[in-house]
Amino acid sequence: KMRFERIEKVKARLRSALKPTKFRDCKFISVAARPGGADGMEAGGLPPLGMDALVSSLSCYVTSKRIKKCSGTFLFAVDHCFPAKGQGTVMTGTVLRGSCKVGDEIELPELGIVKKVKSMQMFKKPVQICEKGDRLGICVTQLDPKLIERGMLAAPGTVPRFRTAVVLAQKIRYYKGRILSKMKFHVTVGHATAMATAGVFWGVA
């Protein structure tokens, strides 16, 4: 009973905080993967709470029309990179577009380096192919893991490198300051971030 009351109080505070935003009608689901903080089920404790309700709720938003796994060229967001002794360098992340299989060539666009995929693992199990939406580790050889921490992998030649770009941008309503030419901004694409100097064209429709 105490747990239920505490959860309802937290939900009420969240609803109040989100009321003036576009998330005011969002659904709340309370979840506990390890009730009581046990390191594993063998250590005792209650089974996970709320997981079935969470999966069921998320499944309502997934349709076959929204999942187009193999369309487009391969694009992969790297969120971590580390050496694997006797194997090579492993880059973990999520497939954003397309597919890739063991033996394919992939490019690190920021570094201009092309490597061949030696192996792939998904949740500690070897796989031969990955598709859009999959989270996995991709292993390549002869790559210094210190060269990349976060970034992108792609099919060779599909991600252009450039020093100047013209873009259409909108100022978020929460930013009250002025935006002037020669101001510096962080520009982020996926997990890759670079410093850029702005040149503003005002009055463009």
C-alpha positions as CSV (number, residue, x, y, z in Angstrom):
1,K,0.0,0.0,0.0
2,M,2.8,2.4,0.9
3,R,4.5,1.7,-2.4
4,F,1.3,2.4,-4.4
5,E,0.7,5.7,-2.5
6,R,4.3,6.9,-3.1
7,I,4.0,6.0,-6.8
8,E,0.7,7.9,-7.1
9,K,2.2,11.0,-5.4
10,V,5.2,10.9,-7.9
11,K,2.8,10.6,-10.8
12,A,0.8,13.6,-9.6
13,R,3.9,15.7,-9.4
14,L,5.0,14.7,-12.9
15,R,1.5,15.4,-14.3
16,S,1.6,18.9,-12.8
17,A,5.1,19.5,-14.2
18,L,4.2,18.3,-17.6
19,K,0.8,20.0,-17.8
20,P,2.0,23.1,-19.8
21,T,4.0,20.9,-22.2
22,K,3.0,18.7,-25.1
23,F,3.5,15.7,-22.8
24,R,0.6,16.5,-20.6
25,D,-1.4,13.5,-21.7
26,C,1.4,11.0,-21.6
27,K,0.9,7.6,-19.9
28,F,2.8,6.7,-16.8
29,I,3.9,3.1,-16.0
30,S,5.7,2.2,-12.8
31,V,8.5,-0.3,-13.4
32,A,11.0,-2.1,-11.1
33,A,13.4,-4.5,-12.8
34,R,14.9,-5.5,-9.5
35,P,12.6,-4.8,-6.6
36,G,14.6,-4.4,-3.4
37,G,17.8,-4.0,-5.3
38,A,18.9,-7.6,-5.6
39,D,21.8,-8.2,-8.0
40,G,20.0,-11.1,-9.7
41,M,17.0,-13.3,-9.3
42,E,19.2,-16.0,-7.7
43,A,19.9,-13.6,-4.9
44,G,16.2,-13.6,-3.9
45,G,13.7,-10.8,-3.9
46,L,10.5,-10.1,-5.8
47,P,10.2,-10.7,-9.6
48,P,10.2,-7.7,-11.9
49,L,7.2,-5.4,-11.5
50,G,5.4,-3.6,-14.4
51,M,7.5,-5.0,-17.2
52,D,4.6,-6.7,-19.0
53,A,2.5,-3.5,-18.8
54,L,5.5,-1.5,-20.2
55,V,6.0,-4.0,-23.1
56,S,2.3,-4.1,-23.9
57,S,2.0,-0.3,-23.9
58,L,5.1,0.2,-26.2
59,S,3.8,-2.6,-28.5
60,C,0.7,-0.5,-29.2
61,Y,2.9,2.1,-31.0
62,V,4.8,-0.4,-33.2
63,T,3.3,-1.4,-36.5
64,S,4.7,-3.2,-39.5
65,K,4.4,0.0,-41.5
66,R,6.8,1.8,-39.2
67,I,9.4,-0.9,-39.4
68,K,11.4,-0.8,-42.7
69,K,14.5,-2.5,-41.6
70,C,16.5,-3.0,-44.8
71,S,15.8,0.2,-46.6
72,G,18.6,2.6,-47.3
73,T,22.4,2.4,-46.9
74,F,23.9,1.2,-43.6
75,L,24.2,3.8,-40.8
76,F,25.3,3.0,-37.3
77,A,25.5,5.3,-34.2
78,V,28.6,4.4,-32.1
79,D,28.2,5.1,-28.4
80,H,31.3,3.2,-27.0
81,C,34.5,1.8,-28.3
82,F,37.0,-0.6,-26.6
83,P,39.7,-3.1,-27.4
84,A,38.9,-6.8,-27.2
85,K,42.1,-8.8,-26.5
86,G,42.9,-11.2,-29.3
87,Q,39.9,-10.0,-31.4
88,G,40.3,-6.3,-32.4
89,T,38.4,-3.2,-31.6
90,V,34.7,-3.4,-30.7
91,M,32.2,-0.5,-31.4
92,T,28.9,-0.7,-29.7
93,G,25.8,1.2,-30.8
94,T,22.5,1.1,-32.7
95,V,21.7,0.6,-36.4
96,L,19.9,3.7,-37.6
97,R,19.4,2.6,-41.2
98,G,19.9,-0.3,-43.5
99,S,21.7,-3.5,-42.8
100,C,25.3,-4.9,-42.5
101,K,26.7,-8.4,-42.4
102,V,30.0,-10.0,-41.4
103,G,32.6,-9.4,-44.1
104,D,31.1,-6.1,-45.3
105,E,33.2,-2.9,-45.5
106,I,32.2,0.0,-43.2
107,E,33.6,3.5,-43.0
108,L,34.3,5.8,-40.1
109,P,33.4,9.1,-41.9
110,E,35.1,11.4,-39.4
111,L,38.4,9.6,-39.8
112,G,38.1,8.6,-43.4
113,I,39.0,5.0,-42.5
114,V,37.4,1.9,-44.1
115,K,37.4,-1.4,-42.3
116,K,36.0,-4.9,-42.8
117,V,33.6,-6.3,-40.2
118,K,35.3,-9.2,-38.5
119,S,32.4,-10.3,-36.3
120,M,29.2,-9.0,-34.6
121,Q,27.6,-9.8,-31.3
122,M,24.1,-9.0,-30.1
123,F,23.4,-9.5,-26.4
124,K,26.5,-11.7,-26.1
125,K,25.5,-14.0,-29.0
126,P,27.3,-14.0,-32.3
127,V,25.3,-12.8,-35.3
128,Q,26.0,-12.7,-39.0
129,I,23.8,-9.7,-39.9
130,C,22.2,-6.7,-38.3
131,E,19.4,-4.4,-39.4
132,K,17.7,-1.1,-38.5
133,G,16.8,-1.0,-34.8
134,D,19.3,-3.6,-33.7
135,R,21.7,-2.8,-30.8
136,L,25.0,-4.7,-31.0
137,G,28.8,-4.7,-31.0
138,I,30.8,-4.6,-34.2
139,C,34.4,-5.9,-34.2
140,V,37.0,-4.7,-36.7
141,T,40.8,-5.3,-36.7
142,Q,43.7,-2.8,-36.8
143,L,41.8,0.1,-35.4
144,D,43.1,2.2,-32.5
145,P,40.2,2.4,-30.0
146,K,41.5,5.7,-28.8
147,L,40.6,7.3,-32.2
148,I,36.8,7.0,-31.6
149,E,34.6,7.1,-28.5
150,R,31.3,8.2,-30.1
151,G,30.5,8.8,-33.7
152,M,29.1,7.1,-36.8
153,L,29.7,4.0,-39.0
154,A,28.4,3.9,-42.5
155,A,28.5,2.2,-45.8
156,P,31.7,3.5,-47.6
157,G,31.1,6.8,-49.4
158,T,27.6,7.4,-48.2
159,V,28.2,10.0,-45.5
160,P,29.8,13.2,-46.9
161,R,32.4,15.2,-45.1
162,F,32.2,19.0,-45.4
163,R,33.4,22.2,-43.8
164,T,30.5,24.5,-44.8
165,A,26.8,23.9,-45.0
166,V,23.6,26.0,-45.5
167,V,20.8,24.8,-43.2
168,L,17.3,25.9,-42.3
169,A,17.1,26.3,-38.5
170,Q,14.5,27.4,-36.0
171,K,15.2,28.9,-32.6
172,I,13.6,27.0,-29.7
173,R,11.1,29.1,-27.8
174,Y,12.9,28.5,-24.5
175,Y,16.1,30.4,-25.8
176,K,15.6,34.1,-25.1
177,G,19.0,35.3,-26.3
178,R,19.9,36.7,-29.7
179,I,21.4,34.7,-32.6
180,L,24.1,36.6,-34.5
181,S,26.6,35.9,-37.2
182,K,30.0,34.7,-35.9
183,M,28.5,33.1,-32.9
184,K,29.8,29.6,-32.2
185,F,27.5,26.6,-31.7
186,H,27.9,22.9,-31.1
187,V,26.5,21.0,-34.0
188,T,25.6,17.4,-33.3
189,V,24.8,14.6,-35.8
190,G,24.1,11.3,-34.1
191,H,26.8,11.0,-31.4
192,A,29.3,13.2,-33.3
193,T,29.7,16.9,-32.2
194,A,31.7,19.7,-33.8
195,M,32.1,23.4,-33.2
196,A,30.7,25.6,-35.9
197,T,30.6,29.4,-36.6
198,A,27.2,30.7,-37.7
199,G,26.6,33.1,-40.5
200,V,22.9,34.1,-40.3
201,F,20.8,35.1,-43.3
202,W,17.9,36.9,-41.8
203,G,14.6,37.5,-43.7
204,V,14.8,34.3,-45.7
205,A,11.3,32.8,-46.1
